[in-house]
Amino acid sequence: MNKYLYDVINSSGNLSVEDIALRIGFSVVMGMIIFLSYRLTHKATIYSHKFNITLVTLTILTTTVMTVIGNNVALSLGMVGALSIIRFRTSIKDSRDTIYIFWTIIVGICSGVGDYAVASIGSGAVFLVLLAFGCVINNNRILLIVKGSRFLEQDIRKAIFEYFPKAPTLKVQNSTYEKIELIYEINKKILDNAQKRENQAAIAAERPSRTILEILYGLGDVDYVNIVVQSDEIT
């Protein structure tokens, strides 16, 4: 019985158990390098620990599939047909995350066919490029939405342009006979710098610091002021 189980375990086509373990072990090491790269280049809320673990697992799974397929054309066609019925609908937070998905697949293919040099040199180059240029931070756009009396349009515009050190971009202007709605596009850095400058001006003038909401509502006939974070997720 023990000999039968041993023969079953070692019946892995043209590859020995040692070769299979070497390929899977190499994919684990490369997967951890991809894990480290993703962790170093993604900051704050844009970082997803679950997605990072998925990258490591995907590397190992791709290596396993390539090890099974080998040079067997019939088996490769059957594997493609079996996988084609699976539909993936998971959204990607950032378009740059597709780089990591392709990276894991390519490393898995290289590991599965035993081409360790290509996987190592290619991954080293990608790691350095992403480390130097691929720092991903949360740059989601922020929309400042103001609705109030149409007769206050010039006052609203003046208050916004005086508050922000860099003039925000007007994206939408909706108006009726009595009301007007203005939608400006900014980002978190501009918003933080504007509030910091307001705090410094308030200290110098010995007065309370005000936010953009307080300034706009102080104009009078303003219905609402909304600040909305516009995410750029790919769905």
C-alpha positions, 0 to 999 in steps of 0.5 A: 500500500505504501509503495502504491501511494509513493508511486501515485505521488511520484507519477508527475509526468516527466517531472520529479517531485524535486523539480516540481517543488523547485518550481513552486518554491521559486514562484513563492519567492518571486510572489513575495518579491511582488508582494513587497513591491506592491506594499512599497509602491502603494500608500495610504488608503489605496493599498489593499492587503487582500489584493496583495495576497491575491497576487502571491497566490496567483503567481503560485497557481499560474506556476502550477498550471504551467507545470501541469500543461508542460509541452502537452498540446492537448492538455493545454487546450483542455485547460484553456477550455476549462478556464474559459467558462470562468467569468471574473467581475472583480473591479480593479481600484487603479489601472496600474494594478493591472501591471501587477496582475500581468507580472504575477502571470508572467512570473508564474509562466516562467516558473512553470516552464523552469525559465528562472533566469528570465523571471529573475532578471525581468522581475528585478527590472520591473521592481526597480522601475516601479520602486522609482516611478510607481509610487501610487497615492490616493489622488482621487479628485474632489468635487466642491459643489455649491448651490445658492442664489444666482444673484450671489454668483460673483460673490461665490466665485470670489470667495472660492478663488480667494480661499484656494491658493491654486484656482480650482477648475470649474467643471459644471455650471447649472442655473435657473432664474433664481438659483445657480449650482457651481461644481469645481474640481480640486484635490486633497493637496489643494484643499489641505494647503488652502486650509493651512493658509487660512489657519496661518492668516487667522493666527496673524489676524487674531481671528477664528479660522474658517473652512470653505464651508463656513465662508460660503455659508456666510455669504447668505442665500446659499442652499448647500455646499457639498464636498464629494470624493470622485473615485476613479475605479475601473469597473 
